[in-house]
Amino acid sequence: MNDDPTAGSGSDRAREQQRSLVLALKGAELTLEELWMSYFTMGGDAGCLEIDAYLHGLGGLPTLDRDILAHAVNERLDQLAWTKRATYSRTVRGTEPESAPLAALVALLDGAHQAAPEQLPALAAVAGHALGVHIDMYLVDYDERYLHLVRAPSGTCEHAATVEVLDVDTTLPGRAFRLVQTLPSHVADRPRLWVPLLDGSERLGVLDIQVEDPSDLYDPGLRVQCRWMSRLLGHLVTAMTGFGDTLDRARLTTARTPNAELIWSMLPPLTAGVDNFVISGVVEPRHDLNGDAFDYALSDTTAQLIVIDAVGHDPSSGLIAATALAAYRSARHAGHGLFEQARVIDQTIADQFGHGQFATAVLAELNMSTGRLRYINAGHPEPMIMRGGRIVKPLSGGHRLPLGLGNAELTVAEEVLQPDDWLVLYTDGITEARDDEGTFFGEERLTDFLRREAAAGYPPPETARRLINAVLTHQHGTLQDDATVLLAHWTNPGNLSP
């Protein structure tokens, strides 16, 4: 069963491996028992006496067991920073990245391990150095109006950006953010690429990629590498925001009320996409929410979504909305369909808040393959379907009482979407927004806005952002009620983008 290290083909290498292991073991400061235990936990099955015999040149071990022993010793040496290593029976893969792009990504991944959120800009700069560029990171505020430079704790960097706040609507970086496009910039101080910072489909800001040679701005390889960097940094921004406040503060231009914090803590990413479906939502005002909320769940086969508007304009409405979201997720996670989801939300609100408290809502479920849409409307504004740049119909079925007022009659309505259709869900804070003269924003203005946006070719997240801004402009910057929009775009599953 055991190989003799002195016999047969490869015997010289086997003897050298045994000698290197003995030498490395001296630096590893491991007893025989500690070495065997480490070897055993890695999958080795030779006994402690067999290992002892091998170390003293009195017996052999199979190739795999020799390599497991070498790895056990080398892991210990890595902890001790010992220079000599035990050799393996074959040539092993290198541990250091050989290419600049891989080195940049590894630097970012390794550096982010247990790093505090405020260290992320510095880690991005280190990763950029491996690519031969300098990286500054801008995060968009939660109002999606400005891009804010996020600095390392020292507050300085070798190529410090001169502008710390950039307007989303009027600047080139803002355009890169709005259209999710990488855009070059020829400026006096330094040529640069503005690269959208993304976590999946969600827009988080832009990266300022500064290069030495202007010709690099049109290097397709560099652009691809920067896109990789953007996606990894975007994931890290989202992950680190979950356990620290530094990145969140950079995006908060106005302190949130406790009600708003409650709702925001429960919202999913504002934008997400899978294959042939993209969904994007905005809730406004983002610092003082009361009863508006939305949620969704996406899979390869199904999109499930809900928009909620709880009664009232006080802290209790936020509690109702949060309770409705929790009940919806509970039913959805249990695998229940629309009928049971509505029943669970209805019963939960009634049990928690008593008679007279309720929330209007639309619950919907889309089959990703066929476009079959099933939905329930619990006292909410009717959703709309946009096709070919115009609103073709409201979804007028599936009506029932608002959630919390009892089940009563309940019908699940159906509609079949066509490829490239948009599904538009919103709360009454959109259509009932009034200007100083009492004029409503209204459904006509809403449909006209959506028609113009579709003609301009804006994607769902930018359309949602622009719609909320239009509603705010109509009310001269001050909302009388929460305003929420949820836009979903379904494309032909047979013609997916690569």
Disulfide bonds with the S-S distance in Angstrom:
none
